[in-house]
């Protein structure tokens, strides 16, 4: 194989690379460094996006527009959506954990295209900074993250163009990452490792990357046409020049519905890695899990028009998209039952990682149920574009993906840093986040049903009390990041030493030191054909190197 | 069992919706009750399963070793492929039925069913494709429908009554009379939403849309723009006044006079 060549070659390259903390702000080619770059960069943008969400919730504590000017409010909600999707969730569930874990899982020493990988990451900070700086220079885009024309054509052009360029860069980064993951999973796999022996996260990333590669270019093309409409006064989407505004919506949602699965499928994969380790049980129904992922990939590509039931969509289209959307519930349902079956009969360590994963299951089930309801045309025509939808998708992307990101950080932090996180702070973080999140978003279902549209700065005074409850929840969510931040910073220096494999896990990233060496393993890469062989593989072989059983309270 | 009854009770007794004031609102509420019942049962069931597993199978202090090495169970997996499949199938068929019934009384799918909307962008297309709703249209009702032209702009709705040839900023409708709104936008996309009618339709520049319904309860209800349309989107509201036939005629006449005298 070319592994030997590339490893000697990369050794030479490694000598030119900075070491120590400097490597994290360098053009490093190490997939682990790039993964952590994605994670930290994404988290910084999460804090910014969260601050914007806070501003929105402050504005909405009163029924009148009094906290910020109305156009600034629209800029804030546009930035909030764009940052959370394109700079936090997509880069972190794909880029961060994908880069860190996928080479381990396939038994490789790096990604297939390390330079492309570094380019993909380094597109993100400039794109993000440009997007945010547009607020200070010209005023940010104010047509929402959906940028529907003609509003996006008629609102101030500079901010909208900067928004388009940022999203194009971020989309490019995403496509580079997707190509890299597909190549790595399919081509850098160890010769004796079969596809059906891969950890579930590999399957999730394979499915996600297929979606990324198929659908992101459509968004890019659409946004380029939109930018022509803005700067060159073409008429693709401009009705006053004979354009068609609905075509934009079709093209936009052709990417942006799969984008939901780009945010959620990797999260499904991560949960499938975390739960078996802490339940000490094999992942239940591996084969059906794989087929479910692929079914979601295929169905996910043909459901986009359910965002457009009130856009004058023809009836046959409504029927088709209702059916297709509803049926996504089947593979998704299988996955959730399989996770519960993984819990059932296990010996579950009730640590922060498991709590966040189970919080994810509960939140996502609620988001999924409201999702099936929203897929029904007669139901949707009432609640479309209301706070019911806002509640629904925050249950999916926050209650789903973000809970999983936290769970994954608790699970893999010992591998990233070699130190354990504080469990007490972790559980406190979970409790605050879970209560705050549900307090913030559950009441919004009621708001939507009773007449509060989304993206408004002012509303019917009858809704003030419920909005205040929701804002209180948002405050709790903001506070909940403090113990987390303290925990990850303090533990990096003072946390208990983790050892190679604090959870006694069987997946390959744990069969090396923490943090792992540059080439991932000192010797040959281990061939792991049973990543979930709990209960069958002899534990004593694995337990010996670690001094104590760290499944609980190991960090105290 | 308790779960089942709990879900049924919540579905039947918890009212999360505003007052219903159109002929399709009761049908909508029926659908909502069914969805709420099924959703509550599934959600509570899942919560109970997760919480029970976490408590029952938690690792006790001093406990070591692994759980049972169960890698799967075909019949269980078939069972929980079947559960969501059956639920989804039932919900789909049921909502299709609801959709038909709504379409039968007040067509939601404006494309296929309004023969008079010759200017309508998609009407011919819709009739070819649309087996849904279009065939169930009650034509006599359609001819009796009051036509009103709605123009949306940043940041207001204007209602033009062809009968008196005047424009109003408030929508007045007679009770129990079918109405046809022909809507078009002058600038960006807006949406016409009356929560009490359980209806929403985007108002699109360059592509007229239609909304048919029958108001059934007198009162004043908010008309809300539901599509982000600019800085004052949150303030883009109007009122629909549903009144008795006589008041409506009086209102119509008084406005007609004003507009003719202006001419």
Interface residues (C-beta under 8 A of the other chain):
Chain A: X65 X69 X70 X71 X73 X74 X142 X143 X144 X148 X150 X151 X154 X155 X239 X240 X243 X244 X245 X246 X279 X280 X281 X282 X283 X284 X285 X286 X287 X288 X310 X311 X312 X314 X315 X316 X318 X319 X322 X323 X326 X327 X329 X330 X332 X333 X334 X336 X337 X338 X340 X341 X343 X344 X345 X346 X347 X348 X349 X350 X354 X358 X361 X362 X365 X366 X369 X370 X372 X373 X376 X377 X378 X379 X381 X382 X384 X385 X386 X445 X446 X449 X450 X451 X453 X454 X455 X456 X457 X458 X459 X460 X532 X533 X534 X535 X536 X539 X549 X551 X552
Chain B: X16 X17 X18 X27 X28 X31 X32 X35 X39 X42 X43 X46 X47 X49 X50 X53 X54 X57 X58 X59 X61 X63 X64 X65 X66 X67 X68 X69 X70 X71 X72 X73 X76 X77 X80 X81 X83 X84 X85 X87 X88 X91 X92 X95 X96 X98 X99 X102 X108 X109 X110 X111 X112 X121 X122 X125 X126 X129 X130 X131 X132 X133 X134 X187 X188 X189 X191 X193 X195 X198 X199 X200 X201 X202 X204 X205 X206 X207 X209 X222 X224 X225 X226 X227 X228 X229 X230 X231 X232 X233 X234 X235
